Amino acid sequence: MDSSTLKRKKIRAMLIIGILLLLIYVKNLIERQAFKDISNTFTEVYNDRLVVEGYIFQISEKLFQIQKLVDHCNLDYDYSKVVDEIAGHEKSILAIVVDFEATNLTEQENGYLSDFKKIIVNDLSIKNYNLLYSDSSGVNQSQVKIYDQKITQARRDLENLSKIQMEEGEKLISKAKVQINRSQIWAQFEVALLIVLIVVLFFLLFRKSEEHSGMIS
């Protein structure tokens, strides 16, 4: 084999090695981005779904306390400050809603949350205890019924918001699974590239040792 042919083969082998190393480098960049995407997805599951489900639970508890006060469920309870207590629960709910609004909301979530907020601000804000109770006629059943209907509507909004958390959470988990599977494929691709690289290096070194032996003999 003449020197020019040998030189061309060496250049070709080095070119193949360079391309393989470049592919491995690109693969590592892609995989790094994939891990970043997976991390972001699970962060989104926690911040925008699990934490929000906690908000919904807290709001439901406050709403339940409001309904108990509106309905006068506890006959032994001192209702002299009931309006202030209801206002306090509503203030706590609205503070949680502010945190809720700061999360990544879908269009549906935004609609249900806006409707819920309107009910709390406009329909459940009780300015006068006489709207609920008077010494002469006792509990104002008709007005309490209206409040109960509004609370039921608010609960329905919360139930719909909770369903969305489940649906969106499942979507995010499915997305994470796709990203993990893709990452596994890239890992297998890297193994294949490394095997090819080893073969090329072995072939190159083996040919060198053969040529060196031939020159000695």
DAKA-V362173 format. One record per helix or strand of 2 or more residues. SS is the DSSP state (2 for helix, 1 for strand). FROM is the first residue (numbers start at 1). LEN is the number of residues. Records with the same first field share a line. If there is no record, write none. Layout:
# DAKA-V362173
SS = FROM-LEN, FROM-LEN
This chain:
# DAKA-V362173
2 = 3-69, 79-23, 107-17, 129-3, 141-76
1 = 133-2, 138-2
